Every structure is written in structure tokens, then in C-alpha cells.
Amino acid sequence: MDLHETPVADAVHGNWVDRHAPAALRPYLRLARLDRPIGTWLLLFPGWWSVALAAQVDGGSGFAGRLPDLWLMLLFAIGAVAMRGAGCTYNDIVDRDFDAQVERTRSRPIPSGAVSVTAAWAFLVLQSLLGLAVLLVFNRFAIILGAASLLLVAAYPFMKRVTWWPQAWLGITFNYGALLGWAAATGTLHVPAIALYIAGIAWTLGYDTIYAHQDKDDDALIGVKSSARALGERTRPFLWLIYALTVALLVLTGALAGLGWGFYAGLAAVALHLGWQAARVRTDDSADCLAKFRSNAQVGWIVLAAIVLGQMTAA
């Protein structure tokens, strides 16, 4: 089979890249994970939450001042696509030898030979420049804060080599938008954004532990560490604990930001969804783990809606 036509194992069936993208571009779009948009959503939501949380601080009183800045929301969306793609490209360059040994990842563009390492580096630079262009639109404080996140991104692929909890590092990295969104909206950084950031880290620890169970057997063979391997049969009680902590921290965030009753009503739906994941996930079923992981896009939307409702119902 033509390498340009080889879909990645865990891509969404019938995704737009496989169906509509020009054949020559498909390996690069797959390298940027545009055939698997869930990661982009999970990177984007903390930034959107934070922009929405800062709405009253930035916009003042009145109905309009309670809504998130749509221009900032658009910039964060573009930045999330660019930086998630850049991060995945960098991760695949670093992990290409590991990926070639894992059933789920050996069909990725670099280990499959569809994209050379040199071409991948060039693509990484292109995506990074797009992300930089977005960052430079923000205020000076947000630019400095955003630039600092590159240290987290650069270290992430190596964490699975040195710690059983690379999912924690992913959480620290992936939820950075919770800090950046507030900074971009207000030019400052306050406690509600920090509480939101920590809540996002806890959330990521849960969903990425579920995700890591897909690869635990291959990871054990090649010596890669993960929270899934560290927890084993203790995963379910861990999920109950970490998701309870997520909800508690979101409650704290709402209280610190002065959100109204609408926020807490939305959080009830979040708690039910996360509880469903913890109760029903089958950690020895890769397909179920992937489905539960992908369902966290629903959590992201519910939290965003809850924050907006909380702004609408604030005193």
C-alpha cells in the first residue's frame, strides 16, 4: 500500500483527512493529528475556560461583559491546532524508535516511513511559527508566559523514560492554557486561573491514564513507564479519587471567581460524566479505553457552558 494512503491505527474512522485531503498532504496532517482532533480539543478547552472565566474581569458589568471574548477564543483555537500539531510532531520525532515497536503507533507517519525525520523537523518549524504568530498578538505578559511553556513541551517526550507519571507532566503542559487565557484577557494572573489550572491537571491525570491502558502491554515490553502500568488494578479507585478532586477544584474555581448558581448546575453534569467514566471503563479493552478518553470532549464543552452560565447568573 502507498504510504501516503496508510491511515493511523487509532484515527477516527472516515475522518476528513482520509476522505478529502490531497494524498501528498495526508502524512503531514496525520503527523499533526488532524485526523484525531480529540487532542486538540483537550488542549484548547482549558484556554477557552480561562477566557470565559476572565470575562467579567476584562469586560466589566452588563450582559456583554459576562461573555467570553470571541476574538481571543478564535486565537486560542488557531493556536491549539498549531501547537498541538507541533507538539505531536516533536513527540513523534523523539519517540520514533519506541513508536515502531508499539502496535497502535507503528503506523504513524515517521515510523511507517511516510514522512522522513528531516521533513518532520521542517514541518515542526512551520507549525511553531504559526503558533508564534498567534502568541505575538497577545499582551506582553501573556507572551512571556506562553513562551515559558515551551520548556514543558520540550521535556514531555522524555518523561516516560524517567517517571511512572508522565501523565502528570502532560497535565502540567496541556492545561497551560488555563493560565494563558486569563493572562491574555486581563494582562495579569490571579488565583481563579491557578485553581482552574490545577483542576485541569487532575482531569488530565484521569483521562490520560485511561488512554495509557491501550499501550500497557507494549510499554512493558519496551520499558516505557506510565500511570496505567504503575496503577494496574488500582486504576478504578484512582479515577474516582482524581475525578472527585477535579470536581472539587472546579467548585473552588467557581467560588474564587464569583460565579453564580448556573456554574454549579453545570458541574453536576460534569461530575456525573466523570463518574460514568470511572465506573464503566474497561481497562483491558483498548477500544473502550479510547472511547472513554474521547468522551472527555463532552466534559470540556460542559465545563465551558457551565462557566458561561455561571457568569450569566453571577450577582
C-alpha distance (Angstrom), angle and dihedral (degrees) to the residues before:
residue distance angle dihedral
M1 . . .
D2 3.80 . .
L3 3.82 107.8 .
H4 3.79 89.1 -135.0
E5 3.82 88.2 62.1
T6 3.83 98.0 47.7
P7 3.82 109.9 111.5
V8 3.79 119.3 -147.6
A9 3.80 114.7 -104.3
D10 3.82 98.7 -117.3
A11 3.81 98.3 37.2
V12 3.78 119.5 126.3
H13 3.80 107.8 -91.1
G14 3.80 111.9 -105.7
N15 3.81 93.2 6.5
W16 3.80 119.6 172.8
V17 3.82 93.8 -105.4
D18 3.80 92.9 58.8
R19 3.81 93.0 41.8
H20 3.78 105.9 38.3
A21 3.82 115.2 10.4
P22 3.82 118.8 102.6
A23 3.80 109.8 -96.2
A24 3.81 94.0 -119.3
L25 3.81 91.6 56.0
R26 3.79 98.5 44.9
P27 3.82 97.6 86.6
Y28 3.82 90.7 52.4
L29 3.80 93.5 45.7
R30 3.81 88.1 50.2
L31 3.80 89.7 48.4
A32 3.82 87.9 55.0
R33 3.85 88.5 48.1
L34 3.80 92.6 -121.0
D35 3.81 87.1 141.8
R36 3.84 87.5 58.6
P37 3.80 106.1 45.1
I38 3.82 97.4 172.1
G39 3.81 92.2 90.2
T40 3.79 91.1 53.5
W41 3.78 90.5 51.8
L42 3.80 91.9 49.3
L43 3.80 90.3 50.5
L44 3.80 92.7 45.3
F45 3.79 101.3 47.3
P46 3.84 98.7 69.1
G47 3.81 89.2 53.8
W48 3.80 92.2 48.0
W49 3.81 91.0 46.5
S50 3.78 90.6 52.7
V51 3.81 94.5 47.6
A52 3.81 88.5 50.9
L53 3.81 91.5 45.8
A54 3.82 90.6 53.4
A55 3.81 93.9 48.8
Q56 3.80 97.7 104.6
V57 3.80 92.2 41.1
D58 3.79 90.8 54.0
G59 3.79 101.4 30.1
G60 3.79 104.0 40.3
S61 3.79 124.7 -145.6
G62 3.78 129.2 -23.7
F63 3.81 132.9 58.6
A64 3.81 95.6 -67.6
G65 3.80 91.7 50.1
R66 3.80 90.1 58.9
L67 3.82 95.0 58.5
P68 3.81 124.1 84.7
D69 3.80 118.8 -103.0
L70 3.81 103.3 -97.3
W71 3.80 92.7 -158.2
L72 3.80 90.2 56.9
M73 3.81 89.8 45.7
L74 3.81 89.9 55.1
L75 3.81 92.6 47.5
F76 3.80 90.8 50.5
A77 3.80 90.3 49.9
I78 3.81 92.2 53.3
G79 3.78 91.1 44.0
A80 3.80 92.5 49.6
V81 3.80 92.2 53.5
A82 3.80 92.0 47.6
M83 3.80 97.8 43.5
R84 3.77 96.4 40.8
G85 3.79 87.7 52.2
A86 3.80 91.6 47.0
G87 3.80 91.9 47.1
C88 3.79 92.9 49.4
T89 3.79 91.6 46.9
Y90 3.80 90.8 51.3
N91 3.80 91.3 45.1
D92 3.81 91.3 51.1
I93 3.81 92.1 49.1
V94 3.80 91.5 52.4
D95 3.83 95.0 40.6
R96 3.81 99.1 40.1
D97 3.82 94.0 116.0
F98 3.81 92.7 48.0
D99 3.81 92.0 44.8
A100 3.79 90.6 55.0
Q101 3.83 89.1 60.6
V102 3.82 97.8 49.1
E103 3.80 120.2 82.5
R104 3.83 95.0 -141.1
T105 3.82 95.4 47.7
R106 3.81 106.4 34.1
S107 3.83 89.7 89.3
R108 3.82 92.0 60.1
P109 3.82 113.8 119.1
I110 3.82 98.7 -102.4
P111 3.83 101.5 45.1
S112 3.81 90.1 40.2
G113 3.82 90.5 53.5
A114 3.81 95.3 -119.9
V115 3.84 90.2 120.3
S116 3.80 124.6 31.2
V117 3.79 120.8 -133.9
T118 3.82 90.3 -114.8
A119 3.79 92.1 52.5
A120 3.80 90.1 46.5
W121 3.82 91.3 55.1
A122 3.81 90.1 50.8
F123 3.80 90.4 49.6
L124 3.80 89.6 48.9
V125 3.80 90.7 55.1
L126 3.81 91.4 49.4
Q127 3.81 93.2 51.8
S128 3.81 91.9 44.5
L129 3.79 91.1 53.8
L130 3.81 90.1 53.5
G131 3.80 89.7 50.7
L132 3.80 90.2 48.4
A133 3.81 91.0 51.4
V134 3.81 89.3 56.1
L135 3.81 93.2 45.9
L136 3.79 92.4 52.2
V137 3.81 90.4 60.7
F138 3.82 89.7 66.4
N139 3.80 127.7 82.9
R140 3.80 120.6 -82.5
F141 3.80 95.8 -99.3
A142 3.80 91.7 51.4
I143 3.82 91.0 47.6
I144 3.80 91.7 54.2
L145 3.80 91.8 44.4
G146 3.79 92.1 48.2
A147 3.80 93.3 48.1
A148 3.80 90.0 54.0
S149 3.81 89.8 61.2
L150 3.81 90.2 69.3
L151 3.81 89.0 77.0
L152 3.81 89.4 59.7
V153 3.80 92.3 47.1
A154 3.81 92.6 48.8
A155 3.81 92.8 52.3
Y156 3.80 98.6 44.2
P157 3.85 101.2 85.2
F158 3.81 90.1 55.3
M159 3.79 96.3 52.0
K160 3.80 94.5 83.2
R161 3.79 87.1 61.0
V162 3.81 96.2 54.4
T163 3.83 108.8 28.2
W164 3.78 139.3 38.7
W165 3.81 87.6 -136.6
P166 3.82 108.0 61.0
Q167 3.83 84.9 140.0
A168 3.82 87.9 69.8
W169 3.80 90.6 55.2
L170 3.79 89.6 48.2
G171 3.79 88.5 53.5
I172 3.80 91.8 51.3
T173 3.80 89.6 49.5
F174 3.81 101.7 37.9
N175 3.80 95.5 49.1
Y176 3.79 96.3 49.2
G177 3.79 87.5 107.5
A178 3.81 87.8 73.7
L179 3.80 87.3 68.8
L180 3.78 96.0 35.9
G181 3.81 95.1 49.8
W182 3.80 92.7 56.6
A183 3.80 91.1 44.2
A184 3.81 92.5 49.8
A185 3.82 91.5 48.9
T186 3.81 98.8 43.3
G187 3.82 109.4 15.6
T188 3.81 88.8 -124.1
L189 3.81 140.7 72.7
H190 3.81 121.8 -123.9
V191 3.80 137.7 178.2
P192 3.86 97.9 -94.3
A193 3.81 90.1 61.0
I194 3.80 91.3 49.2
A195 3.81 91.4 50.4
L196 3.82 89.3 48.9
Y197 3.81 90.0 49.9
I198 3.81 92.6 53.4
A199 3.81 90.7 46.4
G200 3.80 88.7 54.1
I201 3.80 91.6 50.5
A202 3.81 90.4 53.9
W203 3.82 90.7 47.7
T204 3.81 91.1 51.1
L205 3.81 91.8 49.3
G206 3.79 87.2 58.8
Y207 3.77 102.0 44.7
D208 3.79 95.8 39.1
T209 3.79 91.8 50.4
I210 3.80 86.7 56.6
Y211 3.81 89.2 48.4
A212 3.82 92.3 49.0
H213 3.80 91.9 58.0
Q214 3.81 87.8 74.2
D215 3.80 91.0 69.2
K216 3.80 103.3 31.7
D217 3.82 95.9 111.7
D218 3.81 94.7 48.4
D219 3.81 90.2 41.5
A220 3.80 90.2 55.4
L221 3.80 91.1 51.8
I222 3.80 94.9 51.1
G223 3.80 97.1 36.3
V224 3.81 99.9 -111.1
K225 3.82 115.6 151.1
S226 3.79 127.6 -138.1
S227 3.79 141.6 159.0
A228 3.82 88.0 -110.1
R229 3.79 90.4 61.1
A230 3.80 92.5 42.0
L231 3.80 93.7 51.1
G232 3.79 102.1 35.8
E233 3.81 109.1 159.6
R234 3.81 90.3 4.6
T235 3.81 91.3 68.6
R236 3.80 96.3 100.2
P237 3.83 96.9 54.3
F238 3.80 88.0 43.6
L239 3.81 90.2 54.8
W240 3.80 91.3 50.7
L241 3.80 89.6 51.2
I242 3.80 98.6 43.9
Y243 3.80 94.1 43.7
A244 3.83 90.6 48.5
L245 3.81 87.1 52.5
T246 3.82 89.6 49.5
V247 3.80 92.0 54.7
A248 3.82 92.6 44.0
L249 3.80 91.0 52.2
L250 3.80 91.1 48.1
V251 3.81 88.8 52.4
L252 3.80 88.3 51.7
T253 3.80 90.2 48.9
G254 3.79 91.5 53.5
A255 3.79 92.1 48.2
L256 3.80 92.9 49.4
A257 3.82 91.2 48.4
G258 3.80 93.8 46.8
L259 3.79 95.1 -120.6
G260 3.79 119.9 173.1
W261 3.79 133.1 -120.0
G262 3.82 92.8 -79.3
F263 3.79 89.9 71.4
Y264 3.79 93.6 55.8
A265 3.79 91.8 46.6
G266 3.80 87.9 56.2
L267 3.79 91.3 47.8
A268 3.80 89.5 59.1
A269 3.81 87.7 63.9
V270 3.81 90.2 47.3
A271 3.81 91.0 52.1
L272 3.81 91.4 50.1
H273 3.80 92.3 49.8
L274 3.80 94.6 47.9
G275 3.80 90.2 45.6
W276 3.80 89.0 52.9
Q277 3.81 90.0 53.6
A278 3.80 92.7 49.8
A279 3.80 93.5 46.0
R280 3.80 99.8 42.8
V281 3.81 108.1 32.5
R282 3.80 114.0 117.5
T283 3.78 104.3 -150.9
D284 3.82 94.0 -166.4
D285 3.82 92.0 54.5
S286 3.81 110.3 79.5
A287 3.80 93.8 -166.7
D288 3.80 91.7 52.7
C289 3.82 91.6 47.3
L290 3.80 90.1 52.7
A291 3.81 91.9 47.5
K292 3.82 92.5 49.7
F293 3.80 90.5 46.8
R294 3.80 92.0 51.3
S295 3.80 91.0 49.1
N296 3.80 88.6 71.1
A297 3.79 88.4 82.8
Q298 3.81 84.5 73.5
V299 3.81 89.5 53.9
G300 3.80 89.6 52.7
W301 3.79 92.9 52.7
I302 3.81 93.0 45.8
V303 3.81 92.7 51.6
L304 3.81 90.6 48.2
A305 3.80 91.3 50.3
A306 3.80 90.2 46.2
I307 3.81 92.3 53.8
V308 3.81 92.1 49.5
L309 3.83 90.1 47.9
G310 3.77 89.0 47.5
Q311 3.79 90.0 54.7
M312 3.80 90.9 48.3
T313 3.81 92.4 51.7
A314 3.81 97.6 40.4
A315 3.77 117.4 119.7
